[in-house]
Amino acid sequence: MADTFGPMRDADARDGVIGTDQDTDAPRKEPIRVLVVDDHALFRRGLEIVLAAEEDIQVVGEAGDGAEAVDKAADLLPDIVLMDVRMPRRGGIEACTSIKEVAPSAKIIMLTISDEEADLYDAIKAGATGYLLKEISTDEVATAIRAVADGQSQISPSMASKLLTEFKSMIQRTDERRLVPAPRLTDRELEVLKLVATGMNNRDIAKELFISENTVKNHVRNILEKLQLHSRMEAVVYAMREKILEIR
């Protein structure tokens, strides 16, 4: 099963993923318990076979979508949830927040083909500790699991580069606007922005405010246009920095 997921595109990344070091725990006496979540049964089976060869890693369960993943996480209390982003019924990002509620100690690694910046930002905001593309090698999957279990964050180099570029752009745009009065948002737009900041998706915001999902999308679009921003995450960061709203 070597190189099941293929090589990294970034030839300069010798270790395959970029990690952020944090304080690590003492050497583990028990194997790292992993829940594998993906809507493709063959891919789940491939991961199980690969990880079964690792003495310090144990696959304790699998799930085919985000809804099933939340139930399995509550029952199994895994150390690591290895989860896809795009799945039927309930996606990985939407499930991420719920998993953190039912299994607070679980750390979530998104393993996906999606190299969309929005998915990366939303995953991090939802509580994911890692974001890896499926093109990484099989050895790197096990290495990433160990690193995250030891308190590190793992991001594929190409995605880390996008994240750093976006943050640099955010800082530059904020500095350019520092002397410009903040645009005035309507009361409803402020309500929507506050709910976006809590991690709610459009559907949940619509239910909370008793409005249609399309109306929520329009409000979000108007907010981004007024603030001259490009993403939901950037709108929240800007709003907090400019003290348009405070999240407690």
LOPA-109650 format. One record per residue (C-alpha): x, y, z. Coordinates in nm, 2 decimals, decimal comma. Last residue first. Example, Ala and Ser with C-alpha at 12.3 -4.5 7.8 and 13.67 -1.06 7.14 Angstrom:
<pts>
PT      xx      yy      zz
PT    1,37   -0,11    0,71
PT    1,23   -0,45    0,78
</pts>
This chain:
<pts>
PT      xx      yy      zz
PT   -1,73    3,67    2,45
PT   -1,73    3,79    2,09
PT   -1,72    4,17    2,06
PT   -1,86    4,36    1,76
PT   -1,76    4,64    1,54
PT   -1,45    4,66    1,76
PT   -1,22    4,73    1,46
PT   -1,02    4,43    1,54
PT   -1,32    4,22    1,61
PT   -1,49    4,31    1,29
PT   -1,18    4,26    1,09
PT   -1,12    3,91    1,23
PT   -1,48    3,82    1,17
PT   -1,48    3,96    0,81
PT   -1,15    3,78    0,73
PT   -1,31    3,45    0,84
PT   -1,61    3,50    0,62
PT   -1,39    3,57    0,32
PT   -1,30    3,84    0,07
PT   -1,32    4,17    0,24
PT   -1,43    4,52    0,13
PT   -1,61    4,58    0,46
PT   -1,93    4,68    0,28
PT   -1,89    4,41    0,02
PT   -1,82    4,14    0,27
PT   -2,12    4,24    0,48
PT   -2,34    4,26    0,17
PT   -2,24    3,91    0,07
PT   -2,30    3,78    0,42
PT   -2,65    3,94    0,42
PT   -2,73    3,80    0,08
PT   -2,63    3,45    0,19
PT   -2,84    3,48    0,50
PT   -3,14    3,58    0,28
PT   -3,08    3,28    0,06
PT   -3,08    3,06    0,37
PT   -3,43    3,19    0,45
PT   -3,51    3,38    0,78
PT   -3,61    3,26    1,12
PT   -3,29    3,41    1,28
PT   -3,16    3,09    1,44
PT   -3,29    2,87    1,15
PT   -3,12    3,09    0,89
PT   -2,80    3,10    1,09
PT   -2,80    2,72    1,10
PT   -2,84    2,70    0,72
PT   -2,57    2,96    0,66
PT   -2,31    2,79    0,87
PT   -2,25    2,87    1,23
PT   -1,89    2,91    1,36
PT   -1,95    3,15    1,64
PT   -1,82    3,44    1,42
PT   -2,08    3,37    1,16
PT   -2,34    3,42    1,43
PT   -2,20    3,76    1,52
PT   -2,19    3,85    1,15
PT   -2,55    3,76    1,10
PT   -2,66    3,97    1,40
PT   -2,45    4,26    1,28
PT   -2,60    4,23    0,93
PT   -2,95    4,25    1,10
PT   -2,86    4,56    1,29
PT   -2,73    4,72    0,97
PT   -2,36    4,76    0,91
PT   -2,19    5,10    0,91
PT   -1,85    5,10    0,74
PT   -1,55    5,15    0,97
PT   -1,40    5,50    0,95
PT   -1,08    5,50    0,74
PT   -0,76    5,58    0,93
PT   -0,67    5,21    0,98
PT   -0,78    5,11    0,63
PT   -0,44    5,06    0,48
PT   -0,32    4,88    0,80
PT   -0,62    4,64    0,78
PT   -0,55    4,57    0,41
PT   -0,18    4,49    0,49
PT   -0,27    4,27    0,78
PT   -0,53    4,08    0,59
PT   -0,29    4,04    0,29
PT   -0,03    3,89    0,52
PT   -0,29    3,66    0,67
PT   -0,39    3,54    0,32
PT   -0,04    3,47    0,22
PT    0,03    3,28    0,53
PT   -0,28    3,06    0,48
PT   -0,20    3,00    0,11
PT    0,15    2,89    0,20
PT    0,02    2,66    0,47
PT   -0,21    2,51    0,21
PT    0,08    2,43   -0,03
PT    0,29    2,30    0,27
PT    0,02    2,06    0,39
PT   -0,08    2,16    0,74
PT   -0,01    1,98    1,07
PT   -0,05    2,13    1,42
PT    0,15    1,99    1,71
PT    0,03    1,86    2,05
PT    0,18    1,51    2,06
PT   -0,13    1,35    1,92
PT   -0,10    1,60    1,63
PT    0,26    1,48    1,56
PT    0,17    1,11    1,59
PT   -0,12    1,15    1,34
PT    0,10    1,35    1,11
PT    0,37    1,08    1,11
PT    0,11    0,81    1,03
PT   -0,03    1,01    0,74
PT    0,33    1,10    0,62
PT    0,41    0,73    0,58
PT    0,12    0,69    0,35
PT    0,24    0,96    0,11
PT    0,06    1,29    0,08
PT   -0,17    1,34   -0,22
PT   -0,48    1,33    0,01
PT   -0,42    1,69    0,12
PT   -0,37    1,75    0,49
PT   -0,53    2,00    0,73
PT   -0,45    1,95    1,09
PT   -0,57    2,07    1,43
PT   -0,93    2,11    1,33
PT   -1,15    2,33    1,56
PT   -1,42    2,48    1,35
PT   -1,21    2,79    1,28
PT   -0,94    2,57    1,14
PT   -1,18    2,38    0,92
PT   -1,34    2,70    0,80
PT   -1,01    2,85    0,70
PT   -0,89    2,54    0,52
PT   -1,23    2,50    0,34
PT   -1,23    2,86    0,23
PT   -0,87    2,83    0,09
PT   -0,99    2,55   -0,14
PT   -0,73    2,27   -0,17
PT   -0,99    2,00   -0,13
PT   -0,86    1,65   -0,19
PT   -0,90    1,58    0,18
PT   -0,76    1,46    0,51
PT   -0,89    1,69    0,78
PT   -0,71    1,61    1,11
PT   -0,92    1,64    1,43
PT   -0,80    1,62    1,78
PT   -1,03    1,44    2,03
PT   -1,01    1,56    2,39
PT   -1,35    1,74    2,37
PT   -1,54    1,43    2,25
PT   -1,91    1,52    2,23
PT   -1,85    1,90    2,19
PT   -1,54    1,87    1,97
PT   -1,72    1,62    1,75
PT   -2,01    1,88    1,71
PT   -1,76    2,15    1,59
PT   -1,60    1,92    1,34
PT   -1,92    1,78    1,20
PT   -1,98    2,09    0,99
PT   -1,62    2,08    0,87
PT   -1,64    1,71    0,78
PT   -1,96    1,73    0,58
PT   -2,30    1,61    0,68
PT   -2,55    1,41    0,47
PT   -2,29    1,34    0,19
PT   -1,91    1,41    0,24
PT   -1,67    1,69    0,15
PT   -1,41    1,76    0,42
PT   -1,26    1,42    0,49
PT   -1,18    1,31    0,84
PT   -0,90    1,16    1,05
PT   -1,04    1,18    1,41
PT   -0,76    1,15    1,66
PT   -0,76    1,05    2,03
PT   -1,08    0,86    1,99
PT   -1,38    0,89    2,24
PT   -1,54    0,57    2,10
PT   -1,91    0,63    2,17
PT   -1,92    1,01    2,12
PT   -1,68    0,99    1,83
PT   -1,90    0,72    1,67
PT   -2,21    0,94    1,69
PT   -2,03    1,25    1,56
PT   -1,87    1,05    1,28
PT   -2,21    0,91    1,17
PT   -2,33    1,26    1,11
PT   -2,01    1,36    0,93
PT   -2,02    1,08    0,68
PT   -1,90    0,72    0,61
PT   -1,77    0,64    0,96
PT   -1,48    0,42    1,09
PT   -1,37    0,27    1,42
PT   -1,09    0,20    1,66
PT   -0,80    0,23    1,42
PT   -0,49    0,17    1,65
PT   -0,16    0,36    1,62
PT    0,16    0,28    1,81
PT    0,24   -0,04    1,64
PT    0,19    0,10    1,29
PT    0,12   -0,17    1,03
PT   -0,26   -0,14    1,11
PT   -0,23    0,23    0,99
PT   -0,18    0,12    0,63
PT   -0,45   -0,14    0,63
PT   -0,70    0,09    0,80
PT   -0,61    0,37    0,56
PT   -0,68    0,15    0,26
PT   -1,01    0,03    0,41
PT   -1,12    0,39    0,45
PT   -1,03    0,46    0,09
PT   -1,23    0,16   -0,03
PT   -1,53    0,26    0,18
PT   -1,54    0,61    0,02
PT   -1,75    0,85    0,23
PT   -1,45    0,92    0,47
PT   -1,41    0,92    0,84
PT   -1,14    0,72    1,02
PT   -1,14    0,72    1,40
PT   -0,80    0,68    1,55
PT   -0,68    0,56    1,90
PT   -0,31    0,64    1,95
PT   -0,16    0,34    2,11
PT   -0,11    0,33    2,49
PT    0,21    0,39    2,69
PT    0,27    0,73    2,53
PT    0,60    0,91    2,59
PT    0,54    1,22    2,81
PT    0,34    1,50    2,65
PT    0,46    1,75    2,40
PT    0,47    2,13    2,43
PT    0,39    2,29    2,10
PT    0,55    2,27    1,76
PT    0,37    2,39    1,45
PT    0,40    2,14    1,17
PT    0,44    2,18    0,80
PT    0,37    1,86    0,60
PT    0,57    1,65    0,35
PT    0,89    1,64    0,55
PT    1,11    1,75    0,27
PT    0,88    2,02    0,15
PT    1,07    2,17   -0,15
PT    0,90    1,93   -0,39
PT    0,55    2,08   -0,32
PT    0,32    1,84   -0,51
PT    0,34    1,58   -0,23
PT    0,37    1,23   -0,35
PT    0,08    0,98   -0,40
PT   -0,21    0,89   -0,16
PT   -0,14    0,51   -0,16
PT    0,24    0,58   -0,15
PT    0,31    0,23   -0,02
PT    0,00    0,00    0,00
</pts>
